[in-house]
Amino acid sequence: MTLEERLQYCRICENRHINPAIGLVCNLTNEKPVFEGTCSTIVIDQNEAERLVQLERQAKEEEDTGTFSPEKKAIQKGVLGGLGMMAIAVIWFVVGWMSGYIYFYPPILFVIGIYAFIKGIRTGNISGNKG
């Protein structure tokens, strides 16, 4: 078990303490945690645990609705996502051009599609395995 994994327990324990010199420590030992498995003296700080869960949810929601969110989801779809983005970009560009408009985003979307396509091939992600 790594130190970072042990500190995950300490973050929600009422026995946590911040030592300015070394960071988060156990208030019982004034040292970084050294237990294996789970801590036998953990006392859950329910308010802190709920706060951390809420922060994780907010971060996930911001990630899901942030800039380029649809593109990020398409990249996760691998080769098929890349092909889909390239097809949309070509159709969007051609329809706009035939209507007398040149949109700047279709070429950008096409490049993102190429990236997703190549990344999907390199990682073996053909149809949506996260990789």
Long-range contacts (C-beta under 8 A, 24 or more apart in sequence): 1-35, 1-36, 1-37, 3-32, 3-33, 6-32, 6-33, 6-34, 6-35, 6-39, 7-32, 7-33, 9-33, 9-38, 9-39, 9-42, 10-39, 11-48, 11-52, 12-44, 12-45, 12-48, 12-49, 12-52, 13-39, 13-42, 13-43, 13-44, 13-45, 14-43, 14-44, 14-45, 15-41, 15-42, 15-43, 16-45, 68-112, 71-109, 71-112, 74-112, 74-113, 74-116, 75-112, 75-115, 75-116, 75-119, 76-125, 76-128, 76-130, 77-116, 77-120, 77-125, 77-127, 77-128, 78-116, 78-119, 78-120, 78-123, 78-125, 78-126, 78-127, 78-128, 78-129, 78-131, 79-116, 79-117, 79-120, 79-121, 79-125, 79-126, 79-127, 80-120, 80-126, 80-127, 80-128, 81-113, 81-116, 81-120, 81-128, 82-113, 82-114, 82-115, 82-116, 82-117, 82-118, 82-119, 82-120, 83-113, 83-117, 84-113, 85-109, 85-110, 85-112, 85-113, 85-116, 86-110, 86-113, 86-114, 86-117, 87-113, 88-113, 89-113
